[in-house]
Amino acid sequence: MTHDIADLIDPLVAFRRDIHAHPELGFDERRTAGRIAERLRALGLEVHEGVGRTGVVGVLRHGGSARSIGLRADMDALPIEERTNLPYASRTPGSFHGCGHDGHVAMLLGAAEQLARTRAFHGTVHFFFQPAEEGLGGAREMVKEGLFERFPCDRVFALHNWPDLPAGTIATRPGPIMAAADRFDILLEGRGGHAAMPQDTPDAILAAALLVTQLNSIVSRRIVPTGSAVLSVTQIHGGDTHNVLPATVAITGTVRSFDADVQDRIEAAIRQIAAGVAATDGLAAQVDYHRNYPATVNDADAAQEALDAAATVGTALLAPDPALTSEDFAYMLHACKGAYIWLGQGRAEGTVPLHNPHYDFNDDVLALGVRLHVALVERHLA
């Protein structure tokens, strides 16, 4: 019997809007995880809860093949106040599904239901509902807990809604697709003193200004022109009043890159420049460099597999360039071959970007996301 997914969409929209109205931040997705687990059990799947603290894994088997595939959706919301005024807007102050993870959950649940009733595959499908993608490394926690030892996969795939692409399009690429995300914090320390007597006090404000200027030359002068990287200073804090030279100034920023050698070179340059500026101005410099998410790098064969599946359900595009935003699915791709995919959801009347207080997931692409998940499984486990 042939089952179209049309009958799944209205319930998925309702589910998506329910979890949109009840957003939960990273590692606190208890209501969301509970609703997912309940739905997977109702579909007859084997369900594992508490994977990576609050993650959920559903397992669906059919036939005797040893082949397997993993599909991942992220569950967490952002610490942003929603400004959409939608009837299903967040009821939790300061928490908001401003990145569309509510839509990702709904699409993966829809795929689980469709695959559970059609069984047009031979092997095992693992549905990974991951916590804490937004900066806390939920994928890292799942992998550390033995995700792929407990639920082995030949391939693992994840998709993310992409407002910059029109609805109906699906894009990915071999190699890097999302950047590594690093953070640096620099503390310049002196003595502080009267602003009218700068000759007696090292000027941490002036040193910070020189440091920011030099930091912004690193990518253009220390990185090979064919390399890709971004360094942005995003915070400067120093001083409390108009007539005092502060004893300390703090500088914070982010670095985005796609290559570990570029990361190493940028970190070394930040440390060298900070030490040099501080020494010149009679200050001390403390540099903390945090490597957060690594670059998200697609396996070439898996990326082609994703494009082939995408072409059967929508308009498949080979993405010409990676994005400089980051994604903790990178940790899963370090442990298992796979690919990260962008699902276009741009609206003709205008697009609101991700992480914007007026953003809302486009429910019109739910069906396409379900079909893409199903196509990935049915092709890989044919």
DARA-V462242 format. One record per backbone hydrogen bond with DSSP energy under -0.5 kcal/mol. CO is the residue of the C=O (numbers start at 0). NH is the residue of the N-H. Records with the same first field share a line. If there is no record, write none. Layout:
BEGIN
CO=NH / NH
END
This chain:
BEGIN
1=3
4=7 / 8
5=8 / 9
7=11
8=12
9=13
10=14
11=15
12=16
13=17
14=18
15=19
16=20
17=21
19=22
20=90
23=76
24=27
27=29
28=32
29=33
30=34
31=35
32=36
33=37
34=38
35=39
36=40
37=41
38=42
39=44
40=43
45=58
47=56
49=51 / 52
50=54
51=53
54=49 / 50
55=128
56=47
57=126
58=45
59=124
61=122
66=123
67=153 / 154
68=125
69=156
70=127
71=158
72=129
77=79 / 95
79=81
85=88
90=92
91=94
95=77 / 97
97=354 / 355
99=103
100=104
101=105
102=106
103=107
104=108
105=109
106=110
107=111
108=112
109=113
110=114
111=115
112=116
113=117
114=118
118=120
122=61
123=68
124=59 / 126
125=70 / 127
126=57 / 128
127=72 / 129
128=55
129=74
131=137
132=134
136=140
137=141
138=142
139=143
140=144
141=146
142=145
145=149
146=150
154=69
155=338
156=71
157=340
159=342
161=164 / 344 / 345
164=344 / 345
165=168
167=314
168=343
169=316
170=341
171=318
174=297
176=322
177=295
179=181 / 256
180=291 / 292
181=254
182=289
183=252
184=287
185=187 / 250
186=188 / 285
187=248
188=283
192=244
193=196
196=199
197=200
201=203
202=206
203=207
204=208
205=209
206=210
207=211
208=212
209=213
210=214
211=215
213=216
214=217
216=220
217=221 / 222
218=222
223=226
227=257
229=255
231=233 / 253
234=251
236=249
240=243
242=194
243=245
244=192
245=203
246=189
247=238
248=187
249=236
250=185
251=233 / 234
252=183
253=231
254=181
255=229
256=179
258=262
259=263
260=264
261=265
262=266
263=267
264=268
265=269
266=270
267=271
268=272
269=273
270=274
271=275
272=276
273=277
274=278
275=279
276=280
277=282
278=281
283=188
285=186 / 287
286=288
287=184 / 289
288=290
289=182 / 291
292=180
294=296
295=176 / 177 / 297
297=174
298=302
299=303
300=304
301=305
302=306
303=307
304=308
305=309
306=310
307=311
308=311
309=312 / 313
313=315
314=169
316=171 / 318
322=178
324=178
326=329
327=330 / 331
328=331 / 332
329=333
330=334
331=334 / 335
336=155
337=298
338=157
340=159 / 342
341=170 / 343
342=161
343=167
345=166
346=349
352=355
355=358
356=82
360=362
361=364
362=365
364=368
365=369
366=370
367=371
368=372
369=373
370=374
371=375
372=376
373=377
374=378
375=379
376=380
378=381
380=121
END
